[in-house]
Amino acid sequence: MNGQTIRTFLSANSANGFFSFFDEFLKGKHAFVIKGGPGTGKSSLMKKLASAAVAKGNFTEYVYCSSDPDSLDGVYIYETETVFTDGTPPHVMEPKYPGVMGGIIDVGQFLSKKALDPAKEDILWLSGKIQVCYARAYRYLKAASCASSELRATAQRYLDSDAMLKYFQNLLPKIFREKKGDGGKTYVRFLSGITPKGFVTFKDTIYTLCADVFVVKDKYGIGAPVFEYVKKEAIDRGFDVYEFHAPLEPERITHVAIPQLDVAFVTSDKLTCFEARNARTVNLSRFIAETIDPEAKHAVAAAKLLKICLEEAVDSISTAKSYHDDLEEIYISAMDFAALDKFAEKWKKII
């Protein structure tokens, strides 16, 4: 590890709507689920708790919201296996073993219902507008996924997949110098999100987890089998693995980090450009036959369509964010933040 904190996403605005890895994330951990309306200080509370954990020397993961990459959805303190997470829609959660391994933290107790009553119609109207924006965004993301599939299918017709996998089969023994044990642990995350700010990637997380970064250039989106192979080989040798999935198509792995070996394999493309560190770069286009040229125009068209659909989706998500900001302002005006601050101080002492 080259630092004390990392940033990730656990949910995504995907081609099939809202997608989450939160259920898997909470398993076996002391899970404290924070409840409260928009603007009630859930993210601010988690930031304070995370800062307290870092101040005590704990390795801490900041989990951000794909619908607002400046806002936290969760905090994971590794040494104590403790999670604090936002348990409100769209990722409604409950602690599995309340009172034994976590519980509910209710910040809604500092909210004045009386102060909210006059704004009821505005709250309902804004909530409806947000739903409309996300429905539109997900239609565009579905179209973006179709364009991505067409781009991939065009390349795969000319791909020597055996040669591609053989390249990595020959490479890995030089990197996996030893066998650590039986069966490593897997951390499933998103490194990127389709957000109101566009396609956001926490590249710093990769460089924090691993000093050596192997870059896989993949303009056609054909690299998922490579990352599946790297992940399996690492797990089979007993190494812990962070597997990062594509937010548009969560079934696809796009990056793999193996901190115990200090090496990561990452996808570099038009959405996210990585630079190699202490390792080589391979361009997957080398495994595609030159006879693809007559069909290159189809790949270009698919790439353009993918870009347009992602831009339209981001625009709708951004509009939803503006409505959500207005909604938060209503709730903020009804909150007793002085009481919340005192409440936060008590929690910071037990981190």
Steps between C-alpha positions, in 0.01 A plus 500: 500500500627847411257698713239483774178556305338391175191620310249272330137467392274216607205591280460602138266668258503213253334384179248309712430780745640540849745222588662433836767282661395609851354164609832324445687794652317474835548125550691409814558861606385716789249697294351827620224615263425871504138605442365846425364711215700689238713777646486362854877468536558129427800564276642767731473262796684226308776742398556591865508135603741416217731787600500372858593150379784631283629713789532179703707340223228275357496415130167644383292473184281790391204373295350777289155546349479451122218758488714754687874417502563765767269322744572182697292184484718313745819468703692177566756482781709192419673435833172477693288361213255785562272655237291814513262528208210704366197272518248718318363460143611392247722272713263417786682288757453362849766366738487121495588455869394826673639538848751220441683607186391857441164671502302798374614860541201734467598853402134567420451555874648849451246585228196715576190354339312820584752703298459264202119501484467827301739362235313171444384582146846620398655180638258283302549705181881490520499127578287439191734704280800302625330171410426627147863605449637162608252309285625701200866451599457123523344485155805677359730267695317201354567643155863564597534134599364393160762719331769354726387148409515582129851643537612189685328257262664665198847458652440147627439371147865581426647427843750220561375434854734202547805714426371775731457263794830322427681832527376542857552132583867549417519830686342413834757243623759779489277713725343237726834403646364304794189332630366670809245244614168345414229726367541875515232751595311696234392863534238584235473869415456761230795728435293718266152649499266662250428811701366859470864598439540252216696175502700522824784259585694491827834423338683592820355187663695275263827681569431487875438125496788407268836649399521303174223575251467289184294688241273314257397730214157391383313728262253225402400380850623143442720462809255350754630139447852621577395652831292194589810287440730726705250505786460121503874437493556740790218353710614143430847591627353640822537873430233755590353676197310820434287443191354815350200476269373718216216729618315486167517117485568375856551141386832602342827533698720786381775524765666262746726602789707254706646701791698209650696482175496880462373466142186608319365430151285786369303587190597818320252632244330821385303529825794440735866535407755333728877534492717193569715505812795262538330264253429465132210594275325271254259611230232235442465622142814295426282187524248625242555407136564777250211365293271694736569813292192470272280487813683772688228748403247298704727515804541875454122547476444289812761700692335829398158372603640381834647845564175680412284273716733535799495878464119507491482270803739722692293805409187337644684389815635853538148643474383249761785618724380862473150395607650293782702804615174696527347214695796494736467874565146443629618231741808696604277787613315258729811341659657568839864468393635611838340194656633283216854629560481401867368161393793458259754578775368209706542260205850626421613398848409136444655461152 
